[in-house]
Each structure stands twice: as structure tokens, then as C-alpha cells.
Amino acid sequence: MSRTRNLIFGFALLAVVAGAIIFLTQCAFGKWPCKPPPLPSALPTPTPPPAGVYVYGGYRCFEDEQCRNLLRDKYQIEVTGEFRKGTFGMADDYKDNVDCIWPGSITGIDYFQTTRPEVNIRKSAVIFQTPIILFTWRELLPELEEAGLVYTQNDVYFLRMQPLVEAMVAEKQWNEIGVGIPGYVRVESTDPASSSSGMLWLEMLGNYLVPGDDRAGKVLTSADLQANPDILPALYTYWENQGLQVDTTSKLFDKFISSGAGMPVIVAYESSFIDWYEDQSENMKAQAAKIVGLYPEITINTDHTLASLSPACDALVDAFASDVQLQELGWLKHGMRNATGGIGAKPQSAPWFAASVPYVPEAKIDVYQSIKDMLK
């Protein structure tokens, strides 16, 4: 019995040794794993969801998928809001959930601070600039040139403002100043009570109503309005004759396009054209050749200033102030001038773009307030 147990034990030991030899042999040739599989490492940290930022105003970037994707992927910022809110409506219609304001002019920032002193602007930066210019139809150029209102310099069309302003204030008809357009001399703008481009247009008109031959290079001041009490009533009459006006520049350009030659001249931001153009079908883009921009000999340039009202918006201000790709998108897709944009990279849709634009800055907030009070 003892001998049988020993035999069984011996065979078992031989089996164990043989198994070990087979295992080591197969391991050496890489057929079997020599070590147990490693324990799973810690799970990767999940990417945080994009931070929601609610914006009043801004420009068309926030309606552009390329811009929105860049903000989402690179900065984890998801932008929502009312992107076509008028510059002054941002203060008039302010709600507590607004994280940022991006008015069309620096006057909009001043107005917001004056109207909403309880709301702290945490940080701000001038991101883009765009001048105020007039738009007309190419078919009307010969008559405007013959009437002495428009002249060409280096393929750029410039507008003589003084005779145009005098004709509008005097309520003359186009044919009285040598232009074969039916109706009264009129340049349609946005509503100055809600939109900065309309307000800047009234400021420009007021400047040309100040006596003197050098007004083109000056900024309208409160002293000018006090010394010339007939200016504000003249602006009011002009504004009354405009009838119903749209509240933002983007809507004005849409109206201009749909009205065709029935609306001969409008005043808007230079960037409005590119904003419209980039959204069009190839068929409609071919129609862009029918539109030209007319630069006042000295225009008003606006500072598009992004301002944060809550910590959620601070990162958005930083992104636009520093990100070259965002700034390039602003120029190439939306016509917003900035440090990265330049006439060498101008969109081919606008051969009449000026490389540089002589301009004066916006008037101070007290001039705006005087005009707005007059409109009331």
C-alpha cells in the first residue's frame, strides 16, 4: 500500500515538473504570457462640459459654426444669447443672466455703465474695428459722380458729405441735385435709439451742420450743440422723415438687398457687407458686384468692445483678445478690421474696400445722450 502511494506521488511530481517545463518553454518563445496582465490603470479624467456663456449682441461669429466649434473645442465655451441685440438695447433690456455684452461701438459700453451703474464690468477689450460707410448700387454711380457727390481714388469710391447733408436737411429731391433717382434725398439708417450705426450717422450729420469748412476732421461735441441750437431740431426733422427703421445693422442690410434699387443708399458698418455676402448662395454672391461702398472723406470708426459682466465671460474676453485664429475669422468671414486683418487679405467679394480709412473717433456719451433725449 505504501509502495502504491509512493508511485502515485512520484507520477504527480513528474507531472508538475513536466508542466512547469512546458510553461517556461512556451513563455520563452513568447507563445504564452510570462506575467499576469497588468491591472487596469485609472480611468481617464472626463473632459468637462463646455461652460455656458450668455451674450448680448456680438457679431455674426456667434452664428458661425466654425467660430462656435473653435470656442467649444479649444476653450470649452458654449455661447448662447441674443446676437443681434441693438447696441443700446443691451442696457435698456438688460437681464441678470447676461454674462457678456458686445455692442457695436464704445459708446455702447459708456451707455451701459451710465444706465446700469449697479452692474460691474469685470474686464473688457477692443476686439474689432469697423468704419461707418454708405452703400449704393453700381448702376447709380455714374449719376452720383456726375452730380459731384462721388469720386474715385485708387479704385475706392469716396463721398462728398457736405452737399449730401445740406440736401437732406433742406428736404430736396434727388433730381434737384442732379441725380436721376425718384423721391427725396434720403440715406436709410438703423434706428439711432437702439443701434449704434444709426446714432453714429446722426452724429456725422450733426458734425457737418456745425459752421466752418474743416468739420470733416473733427468730432461733434456738446459745445458744438450748445453753440448751434438749430442742429438738434434739424436732426430731429431728418429722423422723423425716415419713417419706421430697423433696430440693428444686420437687419438693415437684409432690407437693402431685398429692396433693390428701390432703396438707393443706406449707411451701415463696412463689415455688414461681408456678413451678408458670406451667408449667400453662389447665385446671390454673383449679385454682389452690383453693390459698392462709398467712404465718407473722413468717416467715424467704431470700437467693437467685448465686456464681461460675470466670471463666466472672462475666458471669452481673453480668447478673443489673444487668439489669432478667432481674429482672422473676424476679418475674412465678417469684415471686422483688427491686428491680423489687412487689405492684402480682403475678401474678393469687395474690390472697392479701402486699404486705410481716414476717420475720427466716436463722440462722447454726452453728445449721444443729447441726441437721444431730442429723439424722445
C-alpha positions as CSV (number, residue, x, y, z in Angstrom):
1,M,0.0,0.0,0.0
2,S,2.8,2.3,0.9
3,R,4.5,1.5,-2.3
4,T,1.4,2.3,-4.3
5,R,1.2,5.8,-2.6
6,N,4.8,6.5,-3.4
7,L,4.2,5.6,-7.0
8,I,1.2,7.9,-7.3
9,F,3.1,10.7,-5.5
10,G,6.1,10.2,-7.9
11,F,3.9,10.4,-11.0
12,A,2.2,13.5,-9.7
13,L,5.5,15.2,-9.0
14,L,6.7,14.3,-12.5
15,A,3.5,15.8,-14.0
16,V,4.1,19.0,-12.1
17,V,7.7,19.3,-13.2
18,A,6.7,18.5,-16.8
19,G,4.0,21.2,-16.7
20,A,6.5,23.7,-15.4
21,I,9.0,22.9,-18.1
22,I,6.3,23.2,-20.8
23,F,5.1,26.6,-19.4
24,L,8.7,28.0,-19.2
25,T,9.4,26.8,-22.7
26,Q,6.3,28.4,-24.2
27,C,6.9,31.6,-22.2
28,A,10.5,31.8,-23.5
29,F,9.2,31.7,-27.1
30,G,6.5,34.3,-26.4
31,K,3.6,32.0,-27.0
32,W,2.2,32.3,-23.5
33,P,2.3,35.3,-21.2
34,C,5.1,35.1,-18.6
35,K,3.4,37.5,-16.3
36,P,-0.2,38.1,-15.3
37,P,-1.8,41.0,-17.3
38,P,-1.3,44.4,-15.6
39,L,-4.1,45.8,-13.5
40,P,-6.1,48.4,-15.4
41,S,-4.8,51.9,-14.9
42,A,-7.0,54.7,-13.5
43,L,-9.8,55.8,-15.9
44,P,-9.0,59.0,-17.9
45,T,-10.4,62.2,-16.4
46,P,-13.5,63.0,-18.4
47,T,-13.5,66.3,-20.4
48,P,-15.6,68.9,-18.6
49,P,-18.7,70.0,-20.4
50,P,-18.4,73.4,-22.1
51,A,-19.1,76.4,-19.9
52,G,-22.3,78.2,-21.0
53,V,-21.9,81.9,-21.7
54,Y,-24.9,84.1,-22.5
55,V,-24.1,87.1,-24.7
56,Y,-26.0,90.2,-25.7
57,G,-25.0,91.4,-29.1
58,G,-21.7,90.5,-30.5
59,Y,-21.3,90.0,-34.2
60,R,-22.1,87.2,-36.6
61,C,-19.3,85.0,-35.3
62,F,-21.6,83.5,-32.8
63,E,-23.9,82.4,-35.6
64,D,-21.0,80.8,-37.5
65,E,-20.3,77.1,-36.9
66,Q,-16.5,77.5,-37.4
67,C,-16.3,80.1,-34.7
68,R,-18.6,78.3,-32.3
69,N,-16.7,75.0,-32.8
70,L,-13.4,76.7,-32.1
71,L,-14.7,78.2,-28.9
72,R,-16.2,74.9,-27.9
73,D,-13.2,72.7,-28.7
74,K,-10.3,74.9,-27.8
75,Y,-11.8,76.9,-24.8
76,Q,-14.7,74.7,-23.7
77,I,-17.1,77.7,-24.1
78,E,-20.6,77.3,-25.4
79,V,-22.1,80.6,-26.4
80,T,-25.8,81.4,-26.4
81,G,-27.7,84.6,-26.3
82,E,-29.3,87.4,-28.4
83,F,-26.6,88.0,-31.0
84,R,-28.5,90.8,-32.9
85,K,-29.4,92.8,-29.9
86,G,-29.1,96.5,-30.6
87,T,-26.2,98.4,-29.1
88,F,-28.3,100.5,-26.7
89,G,-30.9,97.8,-26.2
90,M,-28.2,95.8,-24.3
91,A,-28.6,98.3,-21.4
92,D,-32.3,99.0,-21.9
93,D,-33.3,95.3,-21.9
94,Y,-30.6,94.0,-19.5
95,K,-31.4,90.8,-17.6
96,D,-29.5,89.2,-14.7
97,N,-28.5,86.1,-16.7
98,V,-26.4,88.1,-19.3
99,D,-22.7,87.2,-18.9
100,C,-21.3,89.4,-21.7
101,I,-22.2,92.4,-23.8
102,W,-20.6,93.1,-27.2
103,P,-22.0,96.4,-28.5
104,G,-21.2,97.8,-31.9
105,S,-19.4,100.8,-30.5
106,I,-17.5,102.0,-27.5
107,T,-20.4,104.4,-26.9
108,G,-22.5,101.3,-26.1
109,I,-20.1,100.5,-23.2
110,D,-20.4,104.0,-21.9
111,Y,-24.1,104.0,-22.2
112,F,-24.3,100.6,-20.4
113,Q,-22.2,101.9,-17.5
114,T,-24.3,105.1,-17.3
115,T,-27.6,103.3,-17.4
116,R,-26.7,100.2,-15.3
117,P,-24.3,101.5,-12.6
118,E,-25.2,98.5,-10.4
119,V,-23.7,96.1,-12.9
120,N,-19.9,95.8,-12.7
121,I,-17.9,95.4,-15.9
122,R,-15.2,93.0,-14.9
123,K,-12.9,93.2,-17.9
124,S,-13.2,94.5,-21.5
125,A,-11.1,94.6,-24.7
126,V,-11.5,96.3,-28.1
127,I,-11.6,93.3,-30.3
128,F,-12.5,94.7,-33.7
129,Q,-13.0,98.0,-35.5
130,T,-15.2,98.9,-38.4
131,P,-15.9,102.2,-40.1
132,I,-19.3,103.7,-41.0
133,I,-19.8,103.8,-44.8
134,L,-22.6,104.2,-47.3
135,F,-23.7,101.6,-49.8
136,T,-25.4,102.1,-53.1
137,W,-26.0,100.2,-56.4
138,R,-23.3,100.3,-59.1
139,E,-25.9,101.4,-61.7
140,L,-26.3,104.7,-59.8
141,L,-22.6,105.5,-59.7
142,P,-22.5,107.5,-63.0
143,E,-25.2,109.9,-61.9
144,L,-23.8,110.3,-58.4
145,E,-20.4,111.0,-59.9
146,E,-21.8,113.5,-62.4
147,A,-23.6,115.3,-59.6
148,G,-20.3,115.8,-57.9
149,L,-21.2,113.6,-54.9
150,V,-18.9,110.7,-55.6
151,Y,-15.3,110.5,-56.9
152,T,-12.9,107.6,-57.3
153,Q,-9.4,107.3,-56.0
154,N,-7.3,104.1,-56.4
155,D,-10.4,102.1,-57.2
156,V,-12.1,103.3,-53.9
157,Y,-15.2,105.4,-54.0
158,F,-15.4,108.4,-51.8
159,L,-18.4,110.5,-50.9
160,R,-18.5,114.3,-50.5
161,M,-20.6,114.6,-47.4
162,Q,-21.3,118.4,-47.2
163,P,-23.5,118.7,-50.3
164,L,-25.3,115.5,-49.4
165,V,-26.1,116.6,-45.8
166,E,-27.2,120.0,-46.9
167,A,-29.6,118.5,-49.5
168,M,-31.1,116.0,-46.9
169,V,-31.6,118.7,-44.3
170,A,-33.2,121.1,-46.9
171,E,-35.5,118.2,-47.9
172,K,-34.5,118.4,-51.5
173,Q,-35.3,115.8,-54.1
174,W,-32.6,113.8,-55.8
175,N,-33.3,115.4,-59.2
176,E,-32.7,118.9,-57.6
177,I,-29.1,118.0,-57.1
178,G,-28.6,116.3,-60.5
179,V,-29.3,112.7,-59.6
180,G,-32.0,110.9,-61.6
181,I,-33.5,109.0,-58.7
182,P,-37.1,109.5,-57.8
183,G,-38.1,110.9,-54.4
184,Y,-36.3,112.9,-51.7
185,V,-32.6,112.8,-50.9
186,R,-32.5,110.1,-48.2
187,V,-30.0,107.7,-46.7
188,E,-31.6,105.0,-44.7
189,S,-30.0,104.0,-41.4
190,T,-30.9,101.9,-38.4
191,D,-32.9,103.5,-35.5
192,P,-30.5,105.6,-33.6
193,A,-32.4,105.0,-30.4
194,S,-31.4,101.3,-30.4
195,S,-28.5,100.9,-32.8
196,S,-25.0,102.5,-32.8
197,S,-24.7,102.7,-36.6
198,G,-27.8,104.9,-36.7
199,M,-26.6,107.0,-33.8
200,L,-23.2,107.5,-35.4
201,W,-24.8,108.6,-38.7
202,L,-26.8,111.3,-36.8
203,E,-23.5,112.3,-35.1
204,M,-21.9,112.6,-38.5
205,L,-24.7,114.7,-39.9
206,G,-24.6,116.9,-36.8
207,N,-20.9,117.5,-37.3
208,Y,-21.5,118.7,-40.9
209,L,-24.1,121.1,-39.7
210,V,-21.6,123.0,-37.5
211,P,-20.5,126.1,-39.3
212,G,-17.0,126.0,-40.8
213,D,-15.1,124.4,-43.6
214,D,-13.0,122.0,-41.5
215,R,-15.7,119.9,-39.9
216,A,-14.8,116.7,-41.7
217,G,-11.8,116.2,-39.4
218,K,-13.5,117.0,-36.1
219,V,-15.7,115.2,-33.5
220,L,-19.1,116.6,-32.7
221,T,-19.1,117.9,-29.1
222,S,-21.6,119.2,-26.6
223,A,-20.1,122.6,-27.0
224,D,-21.0,122.5,-30.7
225,L,-24.6,121.6,-29.9
226,Q,-24.8,124.4,-27.3
227,A,-23.3,127.0,-29.7
228,N,-25.6,125.9,-32.5
229,P,-29.1,125.3,-31.1
230,D,-30.6,124.7,-34.6
231,I,-28.6,121.4,-35.1
232,L,-30.7,119.1,-32.9
233,P,-34.1,120.3,-34.4
234,A,-32.6,119.7,-37.8
235,L,-31.6,116.2,-36.9
236,Y,-35.0,115.5,-35.4
237,T,-36.7,116.6,-38.6
238,Y,-34.4,114.4,-40.6
239,W,-35.1,111.4,-38.3
240,E,-38.8,111.9,-38.4
241,N,-38.7,111.8,-42.2
242,Q,-37.1,108.4,-42.2
243,G,-40.2,106.6,-41.1
244,L,-40.0,103.2,-39.4
245,Q,-36.4,102.0,-39.0
246,V,-34.9,98.6,-38.2
247,D,-33.2,98.2,-34.8
248,T,-29.9,96.6,-35.9
249,T,-27.4,97.0,-38.8
250,S,-27.7,93.3,-39.9
251,K,-31.4,93.8,-40.5
252,L,-30.8,97.0,-42.4
253,F,-28.5,95.3,-44.9
254,D,-31.1,92.5,-45.4
255,K,-33.7,95.1,-46.1
256,F,-31.4,96.9,-48.6
257,I,-30.7,93.7,-50.5
258,S,-34.4,92.8,-50.7
259,S,-35.5,96.3,-51.8
260,G,-33.0,96.6,-54.6
261,A,-32.8,99.9,-56.4
262,G,-36.0,100.9,-54.5
263,M,-33.6,101.8,-51.7
264,P,-30.9,103.8,-53.4
265,V,-28.5,104.5,-50.4
266,I,-28.0,103.1,-46.9
267,V,-25.5,103.8,-44.2
268,A,-24.1,100.9,-42.2
269,Y,-20.9,99.3,-41.0
270,E,-18.4,98.3,-43.6
271,S,-18.4,94.8,-42.1
272,S,-22.2,94.5,-42.9
273,F,-21.5,93.7,-46.5
274,I,-19.2,90.8,-45.7
275,D,-21.6,89.4,-43.1
276,W,-24.3,89.4,-45.8
277,Y,-22.1,88.1,-48.5
278,E,-20.7,85.1,-46.6
279,D,-24.2,83.8,-45.9
280,Q,-25.3,83.8,-49.5
281,S,-25.6,81.1,-52.2
282,E,-23.2,81.3,-55.2
283,N,-26.1,82.7,-57.2
284,M,-26.6,85.5,-54.8
285,K,-22.9,86.1,-54.4
286,A,-22.8,86.9,-58.1
287,Q,-25.2,89.8,-57.4
288,A,-22.6,91.3,-55.0
289,A,-20.9,93.0,-57.9
290,K,-24.0,95.3,-58.1
291,I,-23.2,96.8,-54.7
292,V,-20.5,99.3,-53.9
293,G,-19.3,101.0,-50.7
294,L,-19.0,104.8,-50.6
295,Y,-16.5,106.0,-48.0
296,P,-17.1,109.5,-46.5
297,E,-13.9,111.5,-47.0
298,I,-13.5,111.2,-43.2
299,T,-15.7,108.7,-41.5
300,I,-16.3,107.6,-38.0
301,N,-14.6,104.4,-36.8
302,T,-16.2,102.2,-34.2
303,D,-14.5,100.1,-31.5
304,H,-16.3,96.8,-31.1
305,T,-15.7,96.2,-27.4
306,L,-16.4,92.8,-25.7
307,A,-17.1,93.2,-21.9
308,S,-17.6,90.6,-19.3
309,L,-20.3,91.0,-16.6
310,S,-19.7,87.7,-14.8
311,P,-16.8,85.3,-14.2
312,A,-18.2,83.0,-16.9
313,C,-17.4,85.6,-19.6
314,D,-13.8,86.4,-18.5
315,A,-12.4,83.5,-20.6
316,L,-14.3,84.6,-23.7
317,V,-12.8,88.1,-23.5
318,D,-9.3,86.6,-23.1
319,A,-9.9,84.2,-26.0
320,F,-10.9,86.9,-28.5
321,A,-8.2,89.3,-27.2
322,S,-5.4,86.8,-27.8
323,D,-6.5,84.1,-30.3
324,V,-5.2,84.9,-33.8
325,Q,-7.5,82.3,-35.4
326,L,-10.6,84.0,-34.0
327,Q,-9.3,87.4,-35.1
328,E,-8.6,86.1,-38.6
329,L,-12.1,84.7,-38.8
330,G,-13.4,88.1,-37.8
331,W,-11.7,89.7,-40.8
332,L,-12.0,87.1,-43.5
333,K,-15.6,86.0,-42.8
334,H,-17.1,89.1,-41.2
335,G,-15.1,92.0,-42.5
336,M,-14.1,93.2,-39.0
337,R,-10.8,95.0,-39.1
338,N,-8.2,94.1,-36.5
339,A,-4.5,93.4,-36.0
340,T,-4.5,90.3,-38.1
341,G,-6.7,91.6,-40.9
342,G,-5.4,93.7,-43.7
343,I,-6.4,94.8,-47.2
344,G,-4.0,92.2,-48.6
345,A,-6.3,89.6,-47.3
346,K,-9.5,91.4,-48.2
347,P,-12.4,89.2,-49.4
348,Q,-12.6,89.1,-53.2
349,S,-16.3,89.9,-52.9
350,A,-15.4,93.6,-52.2
351,P,-12.9,95.0,-54.7
352,W,-13.8,98.5,-53.5
353,F,-12.5,98.0,-50.0
354,A,-10.2,100.8,-48.9
355,A,-6.8,99.8,-47.5
356,S,-6.9,102.5,-44.9
357,V,-9.8,104.7,-43.9
358,P,-9.4,108.3,-42.7
359,Y,-11.6,108.6,-39.6
360,V,-12.4,110.4,-36.4
361,P,-13.4,108.5,-33.2
362,E,-16.9,108.4,-31.8
363,A,-18.3,111.4,-29.9
364,K,-18.5,111.3,-26.2
365,I,-21.5,109.9,-24.3
366,D,-23.0,113.3,-23.5
367,V,-23.4,114.0,-27.3
368,Y,-25.2,110.7,-27.7
369,Q,-27.4,111.5,-24.7
370,S,-28.3,114.9,-26.1
371,I,-29.4,113.3,-29.4
372,K,-31.3,110.5,-27.7
373,D,-33.1,113.0,-25.4
374,M,-34.0,115.0,-28.5
375,L,-35.5,111.9,-30.2
376,K,-37.8,111.3,-27.2
